[in-house]
Amino acid sequence: YKRRYPEIFSYFVVERSNLSQMIPSLRVSNVIKAGFQRARGSYLMVLSADDVLIRDDKLQSQVDFLEGNKKFVACCTDFELFWPDGQHRKITMRASLSRLSFWATQHMHISCFVFRREVLQSMLERFCDDTGMIFSIMVTGKCSHLPVVAFGYRQRDKSIMASTDSLGLYV
């Protein structure tokens, strides 16, 4: 994409040796923060190595929604979990949760979200993981849910989230 769209896409490499002693989720969050600090666009989205776009129009449909609905700071889509044995499961996001019930009933994934650049200023120092980032987006303003499955999250036995998934959050 960088070669095809050099004015839009850029990439960077974070030296892993400097981050190797960190808790894995904190290391990932620091990489995401570094990406946000380099981003130049009006809208931001996270797509990690274990995520895959299912719909080609994911980003465009979310940007179109935000362009047409200025009172919202973000919008999210549903997603699908994929396991190595071929199993898969749709997860419906709950972006309309009240802030009070967020932590107890959260079933969200950061890659479902597209959010306005303005949100970034108030959240860069606030979050330390995906859930904290989602909460930081939600307390900044209104978030809408687009009821389409737009990306997939690959589950792997040795991933950072494998132990979380085994707790039954996505079961």
VMD Tcl script that draws the C-alpha trace (Angstrom):
set ca {
  {0.00 0.00 0.00}
  {2.87 2.38 0.74}
  {4.18 2.00 -2.83}
  {0.69 2.32 -4.31}
  {-0.45 5.27 -2.18}
  {2.68 7.00 -0.83}
  {0.79 10.18 0.08}
  {-1.64 8.22 2.28}
  {0.23 5.24 3.77}
  {3.37 5.21 5.83}
  {4.97 2.70 8.14}
  {7.60 2.54 10.84}
  {9.47 -0.14 12.74}
  {9.80 -0.12 16.53}
  {12.92 -1.79 17.87}
  {11.63 -4.77 19.80}
  {14.74 -5.09 21.99}
  {13.83 -1.83 23.74}
  {10.38 -3.20 24.56}
  {11.15 -6.86 25.26}
  {10.92 -6.58 29.05}
  {7.45 -5.00 28.99}
  {4.13 -6.70 29.61}
  {2.99 -7.73 26.09}
  {-0.24 -5.68 26.10}
  {1.68 -2.59 27.26}
  {4.27 -3.15 24.51}
  {1.48 -3.33 21.91}
  {-0.12 -0.18 23.31}
  {3.17 1.70 23.06}
  {3.47 0.69 19.40}
  {-0.11 1.87 18.75}
  {0.62 5.18 20.49}
  {3.75 5.64 18.35}
  {1.62 5.06 15.27}
  {-0.98 7.56 16.42}
  {1.71 10.17 17.00}
  {2.91 9.72 13.41}
  {-0.60 9.69 11.88}
  {-1.63 12.69 9.78}
  {-5.22 11.84 8.80}
  {-8.51 13.19 10.07}
  {-9.66 9.67 11.03}
  {-7.77 6.88 12.75}
  {-8.12 3.09 12.78}
  {-6.01 0.31 14.30}
  {-5.42 -2.89 12.35}
  {-3.08 -5.34 14.06}
  {-1.16 -8.23 12.52}
  {-3.78 -10.75 13.67}
  {-6.67 -8.75 12.16}
  {-7.96 -9.07 8.62}
  {-10.40 -6.83 6.75}
  {-13.49 -8.75 5.66}
  {-15.12 -5.80 3.89}
  {-13.16 -3.64 1.47}
  {-15.34 -0.68 2.43}
  {-14.82 -0.90 6.23}
  {-12.82 2.31 6.56}
  {-14.75 4.24 3.90}
  {-18.19 3.34 5.31}
  {-17.13 4.41 8.81}
  {-15.59 7.66 7.56}
  {-18.77 8.34 5.53}
  {-20.85 7.81 8.67}
  {-18.69 10.19 10.71}
  {-18.68 12.80 7.92}
  {-22.48 12.72 7.90}
  {-22.90 12.64 11.68}
  {-20.73 15.34 13.27}
  {-22.07 14.70 16.78}
  {-20.30 11.31 16.87}
  {-16.59 10.98 17.65}
  {-16.36 7.33 16.58}
  {-18.19 4.41 15.11}
  {-17.56 0.68 15.24}
  {-18.55 -2.48 13.38}
  {-19.03 -6.08 14.39}
  {-16.26 -8.64 13.92}
  {-15.67 -12.34 13.55}
  {-13.27 -14.54 15.50}
  {-11.38 -17.22 13.57}
  {-9.58 -20.17 15.19}
  {-6.87 -22.34 13.58}
  {-9.21 -25.37 13.53}
  {-11.64 -23.54 11.22}
  {-14.18 -22.48 13.84}
  {-15.45 -18.92 13.67}
  {-17.90 -16.80 15.64}
  {-19.53 -13.42 15.05}
  {-19.17 -10.87 17.84}
  {-21.67 -8.01 18.01}
  {-20.21 -4.80 19.39}
  {-22.01 -2.82 22.07}
  {-20.94 0.77 21.50}
  {-24.08 2.14 23.12}
  {-23.19 0.84 26.58}
  {-23.37 3.31 29.40}
  {-20.00 4.23 30.84}
  {-20.97 2.67 34.16}
  {-21.55 -0.77 32.69}
  {-18.62 -0.66 30.26}
  {-16.04 -2.56 32.29}
  {-18.38 -5.35 33.41}
  {-19.91 -6.16 30.01}
  {-17.32 -5.04 27.46}
  {-17.20 -7.17 24.31}
  {-15.27 -4.91 21.96}
  {-12.18 -4.92 19.79}
  {-10.20 -1.78 18.98}
  {-9.98 -2.65 15.27}
  {-13.77 -2.27 15.01}
  {-13.39 1.47 15.59}
  {-12.71 4.45 13.37}
  {-12.48 7.69 15.30}
  {-11.84 11.37 14.76}
  {-8.33 12.76 15.22}
  {-9.65 15.12 17.94}
  {-10.23 12.09 20.19}
  {-6.53 11.32 20.05}
  {-5.49 14.44 21.95}
  {-7.48 13.48 25.02}
  {-6.56 9.81 25.04}
  {-2.85 9.40 24.27}
  {-1.80 9.48 27.90}
  {-4.92 7.76 29.21}
  {-4.90 4.23 27.80}
  {-2.55 1.30 28.35}
  {-4.32 -1.46 26.39}
  {-7.11 -2.01 23.84}
  {-9.87 -1.89 26.43}
  {-8.49 1.33 27.92}
  {-8.26 2.82 24.45}
  {-11.89 1.93 23.70}
  {-13.01 3.40 27.01}
  {-10.99 6.57 26.30}
  {-12.75 6.93 22.95}
  {-16.18 6.37 24.50}
  {-15.75 8.93 27.28}
  {-14.68 11.55 24.73}
  {-18.06 11.59 23.00}
  {-20.80 9.67 21.24}
  {-20.00 6.42 19.46}
  {-22.25 4.65 16.97}
  {-22.49 1.02 15.93}
  {-22.71 -0.03 12.27}
  {-24.23 -3.55 12.32}
  {-21.93 -5.19 9.76}
  {-19.09 -7.68 10.18}
  {-16.17 -5.71 8.75}
  {-13.05 -7.47 10.01}
  {-11.83 -10.74 11.44}
  {-9.67 -11.36 14.49}
  {-7.48 -14.45 14.16}
  {-7.17 -16.45 17.36}
  {-3.85 -18.18 18.02}
  {-2.88 -20.47 20.86}
  {0.22 -18.45 21.79}
  {-1.14 -14.95 21.22}
  {-1.27 -12.25 23.87}
  {-5.05 -12.66 24.05}
  {-5.10 -16.49 24.23}
  {-5.34 -16.45 28.03}
  {-8.07 -13.78 27.93}
  {-10.04 -15.76 25.38}
  {-9.75 -18.86 27.58}
  {-11.57 -16.92 30.32}
  {-14.67 -17.08 28.15}
  {-14.93 -13.45 27.05}
  {-15.58 -14.51 23.45}
  {-17.26 -17.84 24.13}
}
mol new
graphics top color blue
foreach p $ca { graphics top sphere $p radius 0.5 }
foreach p [lrange $ca 0 end-1] q [lrange $ca 1 end] { graphics top cylinder $p $q radius 0.2 }
display resetview
